[in-house]
Amino acid sequence: MALSILTNDQHRSVAVDTRARPEYGDMVNRAVALSAEFNELHREYPLLLRKTNEEPGFVAHAILGFEKDENLFVEDDRWISASIPATLARGPFSLGYIRAEDGGSAPAGVKVMIDDQHPRLRAEGQPVFLPLGGESPYLEGIKRVLQTVDAGLRVDRLLYRELVSMELLDEVKIEISVFAELRYDFSGYYTINQEKLAALNAEQLLRLHRLGLLGPIYFLISSIGNFQKLVNLKTARLQSV
């Protein structure tokens, strides 16, 4: 990895291969999902939480497949879903936070960074800049993705802190049957305990509402129904072989 600040002068001729390919890391069976994108992702993917040793203690995964290196939402080098998890959609781009001159904790600014050694960078692909120097529609879309990442990292800390404080998370074991002889188990994951959520008092619910966390909570709950979509995709994939 060789990160540099994205500039028109240095990266005028850069193009990005946006195909979904194994060598670009797209063929995975789960991807980190950020709370700022739950609104879109919950319509497509099951969303489950996993414990981590880093703050905020949990991370959400969008489940993309059942087996290792299986992404059921990719066909013929393209995504068939309406939304793509931002951690995959951002490609070779990330955000760099400029340290304040006074040494304070708040960054003085944010820059778009690019990994100059990323395998997606090709001579042919989506241009990052227009011939006359302006930002391409592709780069404008990437900036929106990076804004989602930035917002998601901040909201995640708040969301998982509140879920743990209110004891709303339960470990679950999900058993999926595609065929009688083909079953998958998901263990070590957490989701919202709906009975505990319903038992919250008015003050707790008001707090979640004011913090803007009720939406992400209900998106997590409703996303579980998407396991049936995964089963349908898996069945279709097996029948097409």
N, C-alpha and C positions, 0 to 999 in steps of 0.2 A: 504494500500500500504506500502511495506517495501522494499525500494530500496537498493541495494548493488552493488558493482563493480563485474562484472562477472569475475570469475577466475576459472582456471582448478581445483585447490585444493578444493575450496568450492562448486563448482557446477558440479563436474565430473559426477555424476549420474543423473543430471537433464534431463528430457525429456519434450517435449512440444506437446500438442494435437493441431494439425494444422487443425482439422475439422472446418468448418464454422457452428457455433452453436449460438443460441440465448443467452445462458448464457455467451458467450464470446464477445458479443456486435456486432456480424456480421449481425444480422437482423435489419438493419436500412435502411431508405429510402434515406439517403444522407451521404456522408463522406467528411471530409476536404480533398481537393486536393491541392497539392503543385506545383508551377510553374515548378519545375525541373522535374516533371513527366507528364506534359501536353502532351509531345511528344507521350507517350504511352496511357495515359488515354483518349485522344481526339478521339481515334479510337473506343472506347467502350461506353463511357458515355457522356451525356450532361454535360457541365461544365458551371456553373453560379456563379456570384459573389454576395456576401452579405456584407452589411456594418457591421462593428463592432466598438466597443468603444475603441479598443486597436490598437496600431500600427501594421501594416501599414494602418489601416482603412478599409480594405476589406479582405475577405477570400473567396477562391473558394470552391464550393461544387461540388462533383461528384454526380449526381442524380442517385440513384439506384432503386427507386421504386416510386409509386404514393401515397401509403397509409402509415400510421404509422406502423413501424416495418415490412415493406415490402422490401425485397431485392430480386429483380427479377433475379439477377445474381448468386443466390445460389440455387442449387438443390441437394437434397440427401446429405446434409452436405458438399458440396464442391462448390467452385466457378467455374462457367462455362465460365467466361471471361478469356482472355489471360493475363490481368494485373489486379492487385488488388491495390487500393489506399494504399499508404505507411502507412498512419495513422492507417489502419486496419491490414495490412500485418505484421507490426512490432511486434505484439503480446505483450509479457511481457517485451520487450526490449526498451531501450531508450539510449540517449547519455548523459553523464555527463561531464561537462566542468570543468577542474581543474584550480583553481584560481592561477594566477601568484604570486610568492613570493613578487614581488615589488608592488603588489596591482594594477597593470595596468589593463586596460579594456580588453586587449586581453588575452584569456585563455592560460595557459601554456601547456595544453594537453587535450585530449578527451578520455574518457573511455566508454566502453559498460556497461550499467547498466541493472539489471534485477530486476523485482518486485517479490520478493520471496513469496508473498502471492497471485500471480495472479492465477485465476482459470484454466488457460491453463496448468499449471505445473502438470503433471501426472506421475505416475510410468511407464506408457506405452505411447509412442509417438515418435516424432522425437528427437533423442539424440542431445544434444548441443555439446558434446565433444566425440571423438572417444575413444575406449577402451584403447588405448595406450597414450592418452592424447592430440592428435592433435584436431584441430577444425573440426567439422563435415561439410559436404556440406550444411546442413541446416543453421548452424551458419554463414558460408561464405555468404549465400544468405541474411541472416538477416543484416549482415554488409553492404551489398550493399543497402538494403532498408534504413538503418539508414543514409548512406551517402546521399541518395536522400532527406531524411528529413532535414538534415543539410544544404544541398545546397539550397533546396526549401525555407527554412525560410529566408535565406539571399537574394535570388533572389526576393522573394515575396515583401519584403520591397521596393526594387528598382522598380519593375514592377508597383505596385499600386501607388507609388509616381508619376511615369511618366504618368500613365493613368489619374490620377486626374489633374496633372499639365497641360496636353494637352487637358483636357475636352473630353476624348474619351469614357466615360462611360455614359450610359443611363439606367434608370430604365425601366424594361420591365414587361409586364404581358403576360404570355404564357398560352393559353388555349388548352388543349389536349382532344380530343374526341376518346375514345376507341370504344364505341358503341354510338348510338344515345342517349341512356339513361344513359351512364356512361361517365362523363366528369370530368376533373381535371383542376384546375387553379394554376398556379405558379405566385405568386406576391411577391413584396419586393426584387426581385433579379435585378441584373445589368448585362449588357453585353456590348460588344464593339459596338459603333455606327459606322457602316461601311461608312456612308457618311462623317462623320468627319475624319475618318481615311484616306479616299481617298483625302480629302482636305488638308492634312498636306503638308507643304512646304518641299523642298529638305533638308533643314537643320534639320528639326524635324525628318524626316525619317532616315537621316544619323545618328542622335543621337540614335534613337531606334535600328538601325542596329549595331552600335558600342557597345551598351550596351547588345547586344544579346537578345533583347526583342521582335523583330518582330516575331520570331517563336512562343513564347507563345501567342502572340496576335492573330495570325492567327489560332493557335490551339483552342483557345477559340471560335473563330467564327465558325470554321468547326465542332466543337463538337455539335452544336445545332441540326444538322441533326440526331443525335443519339436518339432524342425523338421518332423517328419512330421505332427504335430498341426496345425501352421500350414498345411502344404500341404493337409490335409483341410479345414480351415476356409476356406481361400482357394478351393478347388475348389467347396465347397458354396455359397459366396457368389456365385461366377461363374455357377453353374448356376441359382441362384434369380432371377437378373436377367431 
